[in-house]
């Protein structure tokens, strides 16, 4: 390898398509096209050892439309024998071509490598007689193209060398940074050579390079032996500065070394697995041959023996083990083709898989840590979390205590299931969820008897098999949604499951042996209590979760929902910001609910809109930005004649994979009201709704309880000409229809006292009918809490006086006007608070229920207590009860 090369001012140029020759690299090519053959003859064959040519990289025509960099464009119209070319630096947009000529456009790099021939061989193809050359080239040094031209059928270029002089090399060699980079490169190269020599079983042949070749030339030699991308090859070619060249070369050597190690690790793992499988295969073949010689070639017996060993290690109680042994003896006597063979085998496998004694180890309960865990996962719910801490405290003092079955009752989205998960985490037990929604078959709980085709165990036994421990936390979800039909009553089957006095010997019909469920911690959830049968309800301790206040929803959204939504959509707080004011606006105007599921859906919709914007702004940054290209339509046309150069790299080691990198660029997006309306649509709720609905007489505002929490219910009454009949609409149940009859009778009986009629002889319904309507007619309505609301609507109708728009009420009444207490007080007050109602009329006997209402809600509302119906009317109308004014009748 020559230490220094004196380059002529002009070189013949051989283009390399999508390939780079680096100094020190050796490459073998086969020249077949007329232009390349002419170049080899003129520049190498005739000049023998003194011949030099230049190697210039060129790009494919398909890649030129996106490449940006310096280009060389040839003047095609020159008349001289050796036409000159000018260098134009700029974007490729300055060389726009039409569709026809675009395929002829070829882009050249401005830097190349001078090369000399190490070996030349000439051949003649038969029968065409075409001359071809096989050339082995060695890269010598870099040069820069000043002017590109053609000489006959091939290309020449005026060049200037880029290599440093000896004095400059000595000056750079004393630079501390260069010395540090040299040591790093040599250390990486030495390690790579050691790995390759160990892999190829060679000794010392490659290490000579490190001792004899300068380090800046070593960088090119090592990189040239790797399989890297064209862009990385160009980047290495353009690295004239020695520090930059060594830095890039060290990075590529390290990457190549890592790829070799990963490949070796994978190969060792595959070989280990292969040898193990081959060994097992050989042993099995020998075992099969031995059995054939003994006449005992039955694989099923091996499986039965394995099943027996598995049953022995299952830890069954003695009485169940005897039962299992009888089944196993019966199975051994059966042939696999017999009808009951598979069912017996599946049954025994279930017995072997059940966790008879295997339990998850409970860590010592730390009540303080459990309380912190509950507070971090759930905001609010003070009484609920206190009850859970009490439950855990009892478990800590008496681990084998048969605690009550907790039943969380509340609207959807208030955190019932997540509370059960928190209990499992605090106890350190596994968690399993059994969904009972829509279950109508008793066999889903107790299992099918084995006499039926397709029989299987119940959900509880199947769940224990899946969780593989006998003491998990089992959530019975939606326990209020079980039904009953001709197939049985699942709720009645749950009586044995949830009774601590009976579930230590739970009998599943499929299992047909008792299984101990007393170690399981049962937790149930429900939306309503009414559908749950009283005997089943008696076995559970009910903990109500009525819903959240707007303030609690705001805290939950900021602490839990927004971080979770951002993570689920691949965003962060730097990309999307949702201010508290906007979250409060969503709560008040878009999601009036007891839970937070719709709130989370609204936040997710905002996150999706932001994700679209971020994805549209994503930009890819290429790995190398200083890649130059040369454009010459004429030269590209020459290259397109046919396969001009076929290249074969002489590799130094194994291949390496290309690594690319990209960066995301996005600007932060802050949610405002305009974005809310664009994404979520116009606001669904308005605080002025109550005032607009009660703007005319005959309308009252009531509070009702539903499975989804409390709701505000408007009651409308009107009178028409008729025969004194009462009409009710709104898909009402029998109870609420009876309440309407009672309300009308009470108003007619007290018409004179309320001054709704001038004297006793005048009937309110004489010559007219009364129509009472509950809006939202598609929603079924029933329940004993609308009596005071109906009376208020009727009194407002007959007195032609409007009810106060800021007041809502709830309560049932008797025929004598006594106001009776109702349930769901907390849910109803929270619903009134969500809708902006400031005054709530409650039965006096519901005063005790106000303890459960959050203090921040009571601070913003006026609670009015009523014992008689007159008290309700006194508070419902502006200026008091209408009896103080004369009726228009």
Buried (B, 14 or more C-beta within 10 A) or exposed (E): EEEEEEBEEBBBBBBBBEBBBBBBBBBBBBBBBBBBBBBBBBBBBEEEEEBBBBBBBBBBBEEBEEBBBBBBBBEEEEEEEEBEBEBEEEEBEEBEBEEEEEBBBBBBBBBBBBBBBEEBEEEEEEEEEEBBBBBBBBBBBBBBBBBBBBBEBBBBBBBEBBBBEEEEBEEBBEEEEBEEBBEBBBEBBEEBBEBBBEEEEEEEEBBEBBEEBBBBBBBBBBBBBBBBBBBBBBBBBBBEEBBBBBBBBBBBBBBBBEBBEEBBEEEEEEEEEEEEEEEEEEEEEEEEEEBEEEEEEEEEEEEBEEBBEBBEEBEBBEEBBEBBBEBBEEBEEBEEEEEEBEBBBEBBBBBBBBBBEEEBEEEEBEEEEBBEBBEEBBBBBEEBBEBBBEBBEEBBEEEEEEBBBBBBBBBBBBBBBEBBBBBBBBBEBBBBBBEBEEBBBBBBBBBBEBEEEEBBBBBBBBBBBEBEBBBBBBBBBBBBBBBBEEEBBBBBBBBBBBBBEBBBEBEBBBBEBBBBBBBBBBBBBBBBBEBBBEEBBEBBEBBBBBBBBBBBBBBBBBEBBBEEBBEEBEBBEEBBBBEEEBBBBBBBBBBBBBBBBBBBBBBBBBBEBBBEEBEEEEEEEEBBEEBBBBBBBBBBBBBEEEEBBEBEBEEBBBEBEEEEEEEEEBEEBEBEEEBBEEBBEEBEBEEEBBBEBBEEBBBBBBBBBBBBBBBBBBBBBBBEEBEEEBEBEBBBEEBBBEBBEBBBEBBBEBBBEBBBBEEEEEEBBEEBBBBBBBEEEEEEBBBBBBBBBBBBBBBBBBBBBBBBBBBBBBBBBEEEBEBBBBBBBBBBBBBBBBBBBBBBBBBBBBEEBBEEBBEEBBEEBEBBBBEBBBBBBBBBBEEEBBBEBEBEB
